[in-house]
Amino acid sequence: MLEKLALPEVRELIAESDLITLREVLNRWLPVDIADLLKDLSSKEDIVAFQCLAPVLAARTFEYLPLVAQKDRSCSQSRSRQRKPERRLRD
């Protein structure tokens, strides 16, 4: 329920790139509420919001995501890790 009320505000924080406030807000929520919020966000918004979570909270939230979302997130994380060394080499 909380995620439905806060969804417009969360989207606004993401659009404005106010990640400090987003981090402060989301890290006070329960993992189940964050997982419900992530389901309502676009894939790009979802990634931004998930990256604002403290590591332990992110792991707990991950457990509440649907299996398909867990697989998608795992794949995108591994692709992200593979790209980072390439970026460093180019710089």
C-alpha positions as CSV (number, residue, x, y, z in Angstrom):
1,M,0.0,0.0,0.0
2,L,2.8,2.4,0.9
3,E,4.4,2.0,-2.5
4,K,1.1,3.1,-4.3
5,L,1.0,6.3,-2.3
6,A,4.7,7.2,-2.8
7,L,5.0,6.1,-6.4
8,P,4.6,9.6,-7.9
9,E,7.1,11.0,-5.5
10,V,9.6,8.3,-6.1
11,R,9.3,8.8,-9.8
12,E,9.9,12.5,-9.4
13,L,13.0,11.9,-7.3
14,I,14.4,9.6,-10.0
15,A,13.5,12.1,-12.8
16,E,15.2,14.9,-10.9
17,S,18.2,12.6,-10.0
18,D,17.7,13.4,-6.3
19,L,19.4,10.1,-5.3
20,I,20.3,11.3,-1.8
21,T,16.7,11.9,-0.9
22,L,15.6,8.7,-2.7
23,R,18.2,6.7,-0.7
24,E,17.1,8.2,2.6
25,V,13.4,7.4,1.9
26,L,13.8,3.9,0.5
27,N,16.2,2.7,3.1
28,R,13.5,3.3,5.8
29,W,11.0,1.0,4.0
30,L,10.4,-2.7,4.5
31,P,11.8,-5.0,1.8
32,V,8.4,-6.3,0.8
33,D,7.2,-2.7,0.3
34,I,10.3,-1.8,-1.8
35,A,9.7,-5.0,-3.9
36,D,6.2,-3.9,-4.6
37,L,7.4,-0.4,-5.6
38,L,10.0,-1.8,-8.0
39,K,7.3,-3.8,-9.8
40,D,5.5,-0.5,-10.6
41,L,8.5,1.3,-11.9
42,S,9.9,1.2,-15.4
43,S,13.0,-0.9,-15.9
44,K,15.3,2.1,-15.8
45,E,13.6,3.6,-12.8
46,D,13.7,0.2,-11.1
47,I,17.5,0.0,-11.5
48,V,18.1,3.5,-10.1
49,A,15.9,2.8,-7.1
50,F,17.5,-0.6,-6.4
51,Q,21.0,0.9,-6.6
52,C,20.0,3.4,-3.8
53,L,19.4,0.6,-1.4
54,A,21.8,-0.4,1.3
55,P,23.4,-3.8,0.4
56,V,21.7,-5.8,3.2
57,L,18.3,-4.2,2.4
58,A,18.8,-4.8,-1.4
59,A,19.5,-8.5,-0.7
60,R,16.4,-8.8,1.5
61,T,14.3,-6.9,-1.1
62,F,15.6,-9.2,-3.9
63,E,14.0,-12.2,-2.1
64,Y,10.5,-10.6,-2.5
65,L,10.9,-9.9,-6.2
66,P,9.1,-12.3,-8.6
67,L,11.4,-14.9,-10.1
68,V,11.4,-13.3,-13.5
69,A,12.5,-10.0,-12.0
70,Q,15.3,-11.8,-10.0
71,K,16.6,-13.4,-13.2
72,D,16.5,-10.1,-15.1
73,R,18.3,-8.3,-12.3
74,S,21.0,-11.0,-12.0
75,C,21.6,-10.8,-15.8
76,S,21.8,-7.0,-15.8
77,Q,24.1,-7.0,-12.8
78,S,26.5,-9.4,-14.5
79,R,26.5,-7.4,-17.7
80,S,27.1,-4.2,-15.7
81,R,30.1,-5.8,-14.0
82,Q,31.5,-7.0,-17.3
83,R,31.3,-3.4,-18.8
84,K,33.0,-1.6,-15.9
85,P,36.5,-2.9,-16.6
86,E,36.1,-2.0,-20.3
87,R,35.3,1.6,-19.3
88,R,38.3,1.9,-17.1
89,L,40.6,0.7,-19.9
90,R,39.2,3.3,-22.3
91,D,39.7,6.2,-19.9
